[in-house]
Amino acid sequence: MSSDSHFVAPVTKAQVVVDAVRIDEKRSNLWLDAWRDLRKRPLFWLSLVVALLFVLMAVWPTLFTQVAPSGGACKLAVSNDGPAAGHPLGFTRQGCDTWSRIVHGTGVSLSVGVLATLISTLIGVVMGSLAAFYGGWLDSLLSRIGDIFFTLPYIVAAIVVMSVFSDARNVFTLALAIGGFSWASTARVVRAEVLRVKQSDYVMASIALGLSRFKTLVTHVLPNALAPVIVVATLGLGTAIVAEATLSFLGVGLGGVSWGADISQAQTNIRTAPAALIWPSLALTLAVLAFITLGELLRDALDPKSRAQR
């Protein structure tokens, strides 16, 4: 062998396999990894089924009962009576079918909860993203406004709003009263996430290429900062349902067919007829628990550190 020759190691089959590009591997991103984690958890499926059941009740109540929840279907002769044929949960103090009122009350609670969550999320995303992305005096101003709303008990504020607008009580007014004062926590989450995302290279590259700051915020920053917002919104939905029931319980809600109103009316007869109080309370508990559990599971699934610890 000559002095200027070089030894070249032979290419083995094992090396070829290792260096080969693997095109058959599963796709992976934040949401796909979260879904693969969630679908293995029985608690997720249980919470999802319960939540979908309540949604179906809200959208299509006649699928579950043909009895009217109020009006002529209520008879004082059966006030606080127990279960009967066609009335599996008995009757309320006014002689109305308890099961029918629970089913029809689902629509009120979920509609107010969803609207309030959308309003709260929208305001929180706008305030938090603008404060974090532009910074400076705008960040200071919006953060101080958020601090003011954060210190206000939104239940108390909603009571004041509903008392002032007592002649205009409807689903939107109640949702606005709840969501309009509960957005501060969402804004804080969005602000923290946008501050993290805006340091990414693709955001700096977008601005360097001449894309306006606002368009960069909308097209690049917000889509990559929405994962925690979805979790907060899911948790907030359960809180909004509780808020609607609380306002109805206190007599400043929509009244009529509502879980909170039924609980308020049944509390006076808790010793003689506890079933009228137990059933709407149980429906409220299950609905809130289902949505909060979904939010908690989604938060764990979207957190790589939490997934790694399990």
Secondary structure, DSSP 8 states (H G I E B T S, - for coil): --TT--------HHHHHHHS---SS----HHHHHHHHHTT-HHHHHHHHHHHHHHHHHH-GGGT--S-SSGGG--GGGTT---BTTBTT-B-TTS-BHHHHHHHHHHHHHHHHHHHHHHHHHHHHHHHHHHHHH-HHHHHHHHHHHHHHHHS-HHHHHHHHHHHTGGG--HHHHHHHHHTTS-HHHHHHHHHHHHHHTTSHHHHHHHHTT--HHHHIIIIIGGGS-HHHHHHHHHHHHHHHHHHHHHHHTT-S--SS-HHHHHHHHGGGTTT-THHHHHHHHHHHHHHHHHHHHHHHHHHHT-HHHHHH-
